[in-house]
Amino acid sequence: MAAAGVSLPATAHAAVPCTETALVTAVNTTNAAGGGVITLTPGCTYTLTASHGDDGVHGSVGLPPISTTITMEGDSNSITRSGASTFRILQVDTTGDLTLKAVTISNGSAAGALPAGNGGGILNFGALTLTNSTVSGNTAAGTGGGVQSGGGAAAVTLTGSTLSGNTAVADGGGLYSFGTATLTSSFVNGGNQGARGGGLASVDGILTLTSTPVSGNSATGTAGGLFRLSGNVTVNTSPISANGPNNCVGSVPSVPGCTA
């Protein structure tokens, strides 16, 4: 028995071996256990060659959909798609709560008719937290090239994280949110592209940017930086600049502090 006031060390979590099969098994096992921590092998790139989930509505997913509270503890890790099959990397269900730490999500591809074509990298209906993580090089046939988040009480939180090089045929190249989105000390840059809101699109949602520059993104239509349609947008020390063909033109109402 531990002496009063003495904390016992946290239980160690064995790292998931650096294979697709091991990571899929870890997600299934953790969901079945009601949630938990998945520790990734430091420096490992988990390469997914096939989908391992499909709810019959939103299209194929590389990893089994997250339905419980799961933290993926990374250390310079990547989870990426390879091969001819098209699928997004992650989906968080309405009952799910996923935290990614030091993980890069890349090369996801949401294809096909809507809504299967939304959320190229991550599709979130629950709670999604990215800490010191990156979503890059993902594509969507619909909205949300990097991340789409919305529906019910859906919320996405980025801290010290980056959205870069993601593409959506429709709105929100980096992020499309119709829920609550909070970005702090993060970056939305490096060539995200969408029809409106190359970097970000917030539709009837709540978006808060704090110390998060939005730059170097583009739109095939308008608002290369941030597109807003209704909802609430708060911009704190977060310059929206050098986006093409303009920064926020076409937003209704306008984005606070954003100039053409």
Legacy VTK file of the C-alpha trace (Angstrom):
# vtk DataFile Version 3.0
C-alpha trace
ASCII
DATASET POLYDATA
POINTS 260 float
0.000 0.000 0.000
1.332 3.403 -0.918
1.990 5.840 1.890
-0.485 8.675 2.268
0.280 11.557 -0.024
2.600 9.517 -2.274
1.526 9.359 -5.909
2.009 6.121 -7.768
3.425 6.370 -11.290
0.948 6.283 -14.150
0.458 2.934 -15.813
2.781 2.607 -18.796
1.189 1.997 -22.173
3.094 -0.292 -24.522
3.742 1.352 -27.876
1.740 0.093 -30.830
4.057 -1.708 -33.292
4.751 0.227 -36.475
2.278 -1.578 -38.747
-1.158 -0.899 -40.208
-2.610 -4.056 -38.662
-1.355 -3.198 -35.189
-2.789 0.311 -35.250
-6.181 -0.866 -36.538
-6.269 -3.493 -33.811
-5.338 -0.916 -31.173
-8.206 1.375 -32.199
-10.718 -1.478 -32.209
-9.506 -2.744 -28.841
-9.571 0.697 -27.248
-13.054 1.458 -28.569
-14.276 -1.878 -27.209
-12.710 -1.111 -23.817
-14.646 2.169 -23.583
-11.687 4.405 -24.409
-8.089 4.896 -23.350
-4.614 5.880 -24.500
-2.932 4.558 -27.633
0.817 5.106 -27.480
2.503 5.231 -30.872
6.005 3.993 -31.612
8.272 7.081 -31.660
9.082 8.268 -35.177
6.877 5.674 -36.853
4.910 6.381 -40.024
1.791 4.224 -39.953
0.935 3.648 -43.613
-2.655 2.651 -44.364
-3.282 0.780 -47.611
-6.983 0.007 -47.177
-10.010 1.344 -45.366
-11.067 -0.219 -42.083
-14.401 1.485 -41.527
-17.498 2.733 -43.351
-20.767 3.760 -41.717
-22.624 3.389 -45.000
-23.224 7.131 -45.312
-19.985 9.105 -45.011
-17.646 6.898 -46.994
-14.521 4.926 -46.274
-12.167 5.560 -43.346
-8.605 4.329 -42.969
-8.886 3.608 -39.242
-12.008 2.329 -37.464
-14.263 5.274 -36.501
-13.576 6.685 -33.037
-16.645 6.088 -30.855
-15.150 6.542 -27.359
-12.627 8.834 -25.669
-9.220 8.054 -27.143
-5.860 9.816 -26.940
-3.162 8.966 -29.467
0.148 9.805 -27.803
2.592 10.472 -30.587
6.256 11.318 -30.851
7.034 12.587 -34.374
4.461 10.208 -35.844
2.551 10.181 -39.120
-0.579 8.335 -40.180
-0.900 8.393 -43.963
-2.667 6.746 -46.895
-0.824 4.887 -49.639
-2.043 3.061 -52.740
-4.967 3.330 -55.135
-7.809 3.077 -52.607
-9.416 6.368 -51.568
-10.383 6.971 -47.953
-10.053 9.635 -45.272
-7.720 8.829 -42.384
-9.996 9.345 -39.364
-13.650 9.735 -38.448
-14.883 10.769 -35.001
-18.459 9.715 -34.302
-20.955 11.709 -32.214
-19.961 9.666 -29.142
-16.261 10.001 -29.891
-13.619 12.245 -28.361
-10.228 12.033 -30.053
-7.008 13.765 -29.008
-3.943 13.639 -31.240
-0.582 14.625 -29.768
2.436 15.137 -32.050
0.815 13.287 -34.946
0.666 14.212 -38.643
-2.379 13.165 -40.669
-1.654 13.138 -44.402
-2.752 12.045 -47.868
-6.324 11.225 -46.904
-8.791 11.346 -49.783
-12.552 11.665 -49.357
-14.039 10.877 -52.761
-17.424 10.199 -54.279
-20.841 11.791 -53.973
-21.662 13.878 -50.917
-21.555 13.437 -47.999
-18.888 10.779 -48.576
-16.669 13.401 -50.194
-16.393 15.635 -47.109
-13.454 15.705 -44.678
-10.402 14.523 -46.598
-8.141 14.020 -43.593
-10.516 13.921 -40.631
-14.324 13.963 -40.409
-15.499 14.990 -36.954
-18.997 14.732 -35.474
-17.853 14.667 -31.842
-14.853 16.216 -30.109
-11.486 16.522 -31.833
-8.337 17.970 -30.239
-5.043 18.406 -32.044
-2.005 19.326 -29.959
1.351 19.959 -31.665
-0.021 18.079 -34.652
-0.347 18.622 -38.404
-2.996 17.914 -41.026
-1.447 18.180 -44.471
-1.805 17.066 -48.067
-5.366 15.743 -47.779
-8.117 16.154 -50.384
-11.913 16.222 -50.377
-14.344 16.048 -53.274
-16.681 18.137 -51.137
-15.905 20.391 -48.156
-13.109 20.287 -45.591
-9.972 19.176 -47.398
-8.038 18.784 -44.151
-10.774 18.613 -41.528
-14.546 18.864 -41.561
-16.201 19.337 -38.182
-19.861 19.845 -37.403
-23.215 18.430 -36.469
-24.775 18.404 -33.021
-22.258 19.589 -30.421
-19.213 18.924 -32.596
-16.095 20.840 -31.585
-12.544 20.975 -32.903
-9.616 22.455 -30.953
-6.143 23.075 -32.382
-3.233 24.127 -30.177
0.265 24.502 -31.568
-0.891 22.736 -34.702
-0.814 23.294 -38.468
-3.197 22.952 -41.410
-1.234 22.994 -44.669
-1.450 21.833 -48.274
-5.013 20.511 -48.039
-7.511 20.837 -50.903
-11.307 20.835 -51.094
-13.282 21.055 -54.322
-15.939 22.952 -52.356
-15.437 25.227 -49.310
-12.851 25.038 -46.534
-9.546 23.792 -47.884
-7.887 23.529 -44.487
-10.945 23.368 -42.232
-14.690 23.471 -42.804
-16.597 23.945 -39.551
-20.297 24.240 -38.835
-19.800 23.633 -35.146
-17.334 25.142 -32.671
-13.725 25.612 -33.767
-10.963 27.042 -31.559
-7.446 27.544 -32.947
-4.680 28.789 -30.641
-0.991 29.345 -31.431
-1.470 27.445 -34.662
-0.889 28.014 -38.386
-3.232 27.845 -41.367
-0.804 28.199 -44.238
1.214 26.405 -46.868
-1.230 26.318 -49.741
-4.596 25.137 -48.478
-7.175 25.568 -51.254
-10.959 25.547 -51.548
-13.755 27.162 -53.530
-14.446 29.626 -50.697
-12.264 29.758 -47.634
-9.044 28.293 -48.909
-7.723 28.273 -45.368
-10.874 28.165 -43.270
-14.641 28.177 -43.755
-17.004 28.719 -40.826
-20.696 28.278 -41.628
-23.295 29.000 -38.936
-20.647 28.111 -36.371
-18.436 29.606 -33.686
-14.830 30.219 -34.722
-12.121 31.658 -32.490
-8.597 32.367 -33.730
-5.919 33.347 -31.216
-2.303 33.872 -32.311
-3.055 31.850 -35.424
-1.954 33.424 -38.735
-3.920 32.539 -41.864
-1.702 33.121 -44.896
-0.579 31.712 -48.227
-3.864 29.966 -48.955
-6.016 30.267 -52.071
-9.589 29.993 -53.296
-10.899 29.158 -56.725
-13.794 31.482 -55.945
-13.321 34.015 -53.160
-12.025 34.397 -49.596
-8.713 32.613 -49.959
-8.036 33.048 -46.260
-11.272 32.785 -44.280
-14.853 32.471 -45.483
-17.624 33.191 -43.008
-21.322 32.575 -43.495
-23.295 33.738 -40.465
-22.292 32.509 -36.990
-19.715 34.121 -34.702
-16.074 34.758 -35.552
-13.478 36.167 -33.137
-9.988 37.053 -34.333
-7.303 37.768 -31.720
-3.769 38.701 -32.875
-4.248 36.422 -35.880
-3.332 38.185 -39.131
-5.239 37.047 -42.211
-2.986 38.067 -45.075
-1.365 37.154 -48.406
-4.170 34.824 -49.449
-5.458 34.724 -53.008
-7.399 36.076 -54.757
-8.308 37.936 -51.542
-8.425 37.330 -47.816
-12.076 37.316 -46.727
-14.119 38.988 -49.486
-17.608 37.510 -49.805
-18.013 36.693 -46.120
-21.448 37.522 -44.684
-21.131 39.282 -42.348
-17.544 40.424 -42.754
-14.694 38.900 -40.775
-13.517 41.197 -37.930
-10.175 42.825 -38.692
-9.801 41.169 -42.086
-9.106 43.380 -45.088
-9.255 42.501 -48.773
LINES 1 261
260 0 1 2 3 4 5 6 7 8 9 10 11 12 13 14 15 16 17 18 19 20 21 22 23 24 25 26 27 28 29 30 31 32 33 34 35 36 37 38 39 40 41 42 43 44 45 46 47 48 49 50 51 52 53 54 55 56 57 58 59 60 61 62 63 64 65 66 67 68 69 70 71 72 73 74 75 76 77 78 79 80 81 82 83 84 85 86 87 88 89 90 91 92 93 94 95 96 97 98 99 100 101 102 103 104 105 106 107 108 109 110 111 112 113 114 115 116 117 118 119 120 121 122 123 124 125 126 127 128 129 130 131 132 133 134 135 136 137 138 139 140 141 142 143 144 145 146 147 148 149 150 151 152 153 154 155 156 157 158 159 160 161 162 163 164 165 166 167 168 169 170 171 172 173 174 175 176 177 178 179 180 181 182 183 184 185 186 187 188 189 190 191 192 193 194 195 196 197 198 199 200 201 202 203 204 205 206 207 208 209 210 211 212 213 214 215 216 217 218 219 220 221 222 223 224 225 226 227 228 229 230 231 232 233 234 235 236 237 238 239 240 241 242 243 244 245 246 247 248 249 250 251 252 253 254 255 256 257 258 259
